[in-house]
C-alpha cells in the first residue's frame, strides 16, 4: 500500500513540477481604449453593482499596465456598464454584489496606489493622479458577448473601510 501511495505522490509531484507556471500571454485579448466610450459620471463612489462578467485569465503575476474589463449592472439605475478596473481584480460570481470606487476620488486614488503596491507615505492625496492606460484587457474567453456598446467608467471594485478619514492625508 505504501508503494502505491509513494508512486502516486511522486507522479503528482513530477507533473506539478513540470508544469509551466508563467502567466498566460494576454496580448491577443488587448483592445485599444478608443473602442470604448468612457462616461465617468455614470457611477458614483459607493454605488452598489452586480458583476455580470469578468476575466478568469488575469492573475496577480501579471503586470497591470492596462484596464481590466468587468461588466456590471448598476443596482442604483439598473443600467449595464463596463467598469475599466485599474488594479488586479478577481470576481466572485457566487457573491456578485460589490461596490464601485471611482479612481478620481480621494479614496479611489489612495486605494489604487496601495493595490498597485506603490508607496503613498508622504504623498498628498489631492496631487495623486488616477491611472490611465491605452489598452483594455477584453477576455473573450470569459466575456463572449460584444460589450463595447455599453458605456464605461474607470475605477475599481470591492469593499473598503477607511478609519479616521482622509482629511489629514497629505497635510
N, C-alpha and C positions, 0 to 999 in steps of 0.2 A: 504494500500500500504506500509506503514511504517513497518507493521508486517512482510510482505513478505521479504522486504529488510533486516530487522533485522535478520530474520530467516536464510536467505542465508548467511549473513555476519558471523553469529555465526557458522553455519555449516562449512563454509570455514576456519574460524579461528581454529575450533576444528580439522579439518582434517590436516591442516598445522602444528598445534601444536603437533599432534601425530606422524607425520612422522619422520623417522629416518634420521637425518642429518649427520650421520657419513660417512666418505668417504668409497667408495667401497673397498673391500679387493682385492688387486692387485696380491697377491701371486700366484694364478693359472695362471697368464699371464707372470710370470718371467721365463726367459730363460738364461742359462749360457752364458757368454760373448764368450766362446770358440766356440760357434756355428756361430760366425760372423768373417769375415776376415777384419781387420782394415788396411786401407791404407791412412794415414793422408795426403799424398801428392796429392790426387785426387782433392781436393778443396782448394782454397786459400782464405785468408781473403778478404772479399768484393765481392766474387763471387755471382752472382745472381742465385737463384734456384727457381724452381716451385714446390710447395708442391703437392704431389700426394696422400698422405695418412698419417694420424696420429691418435692418440688415442682420444677418446671422454670421456674416463672414468677417466682420471687424473684430479685432482682438486688441487687448491692451498693448501688445507688442508693436502694433502699427504706429508710425509717427503721424500724428494728426495734423496734416497741412492742407486740409480740405474740409468742406462741410459734409456732415453725415446726414443723409435724408431720413427723416422719420415722418410718417403720415399719421395725422391725428384728427380727432373730431373735438371741436371746442364744446365743452359742456355748458358754456355761457350762451353761445349763439347757435350751436348745432351745425356750424359750418365745418366742412372738411378742409384741412390745410396741410401744408408741408412745413415742418419745423426743420430748419437747417442748423443742426447742432454743431457746436464748435469744440466739443470735448468728446472723449470716449463715452459712449452711451450704449448700454445693453438693456433692451426692454424685457419685461416680464409679462408675457401675454396672458399669464394666469391672473395677474393683477394689473390690468392695463391702465388704470386711472393714475395720473400723476399731475405734477404742477409745472407750468411754464415759467421760466425765469428769463427775462429779456437780457441780452448781453450788452444793452446800452444803459441799464440801471446800475446803481452803485453795487447792489447785491450781486447782480449778474456779472459785472466786470470782475469783482473780487472772486466769486466762485469760479469763473472761467480761468483766472490766473492760477488759483490754487489747484484746480483739477488738472491743469497743464503743468503742474509741478514747478511753477515759477515762484521766485521769492518775492513776496509782497511787503516784507518788513521795510518800513521807512517810506513807502510809496504813498502818494496822495491818491485816494480812490477817484477823485474828480479828474485827475490827469491821466488815468488809465484809459487806454484805447481798446475798444472791443476788437476781437479777432475778425479778420476779413480774408476770405480766400477766393480764388478764381475758379476752383473746381468743386463739384458736388459728387460725392460717392453715392451713386444711384444703383443699388444692388438689385439687378433684375432677376437674380435667382430667388430673392425673397419678396420683392415688390414687383409683381408680374403685370400690373396694370399701368398704363401710362398716366402718371400723376402730375406731369408737368403743367397740366391745365389748371391745377389748384394753386391759389396764391400761397406765398411763402412768408414766414417770419424767421428771423435769425435769433438764436438764443440757446437755451439748454433746458433739459427736463430733469425733474427729480424733486425730492422733498428736502427741505433745508430749514434749519433753525439758526437764527442769529441771536446770540446772547449779548446783551449790553448795547446793541445798536451799532450803527456805523458812524454816528456823529463825531466820534473822536479820532477816527482813522485819518491819517494824513494831516492832522492839525499840529 
